[in-house]
Amino acid sequence: TSLVDAVKELVRRSKALQKEIVAETMNGENGAEKDFYRKNSRWSEGLLSAAKAVGLGSKLLMEAADRVVLGSGKLEEIMAATTDISASTAQLVIASRVKAREGSEAFELLRQASKVVSSSVGTVVATAKSFAIQLEEEDLNFSAMSAHQTKTLEMEAQVHLLKLESEVEIARTRLGRIRKNLYADYKEST
């Protein structure tokens, strides 16, 4: 798919920029690459982590989109995966910008590749939403329902919506605790 190709290009551009950064920073010294990564271990770990997260997020997005199209998945899975890909792509670009020289062509190509990833993610989301809406519309045929059936369906939908809103609040609180814990663990390890 175009998303997979876009992610491959993003990773390829990231590697090219990383090589440029190492070469420019170490001025071609022997063994300089190992020294660079040793001296900049946090930066290189962040860059690698972001690249892996983009790849994993893309894989999860494609799997979720397939499930939605087949009717066994939820649109929310796609939204969560896209949020993850967007954040990881931004992290990759920002981590790269930290060490890239001003006006670097390799950095500009990486930035363009990140835009292509974002566009491809949008295409996958739009396609999955379209299929989900199409499936939902096929399930609801209001012309065959009585006024009582329609009102009952409306009330059930309102109850379901209120339940979901409550679940969202609980999930946000849980996510906040998870992130707080991850941040605390990260601070302790550094």
Stockholm file with secondary structure:
# STOCKHOLM 1.0

chainA/1-190         TSLVDAVKELVRRSKALQKEIVAETMNGENGAEKDFYRKNSRWSEGLLSAAKAVGLGSKLLMEAADRVVLGSGKLEEIMAATTDISASTAQLVIASRVKAREGSEAFELLRQASKVVSSSVGTVVATAKSFAIQLEEEDLNFSAMSAHQTKTLEMEAQVHLLKLESEVEIARTRLGRIRKNLYADYKEST
#=GR chainA/1-190 SS CHHHHHHHHHHHHHHHHHHHHHHHHHTTCTTHHHHHHHHTHHHHHHHHHHHHHHHHHHHHHHHHHHHHHHTSSCHHHHHHHHHHHHHHHHHHHHHHHHHSCTTCHHHHHHHHHHHHHHHHHHHHHHHHHHHHHHHHHHHCCGGGSCHHHHHHHHHHHHHHHHHHHHHHHHHHHHHHHHHHHHHHHHHHHC
#=GC SS_cons         CHHHHHHHHHHHHHHHHHHHHHHHHHTTCTTHHHHHHHHTHHHHHHHHHHHHHHHHHHHHHHHHHHHHHHTSSCHHHHHHHHHHHHHHHHHHHHHHHHHSCTTCHHHHHHHHHHHHHHHHHHHHHHHHHHHHHHHHHHHCCGGGSCHHHHHHHHHHHHHHHHHHHHHHHHHHHHHHHHHHHHHHHHHHHC
//
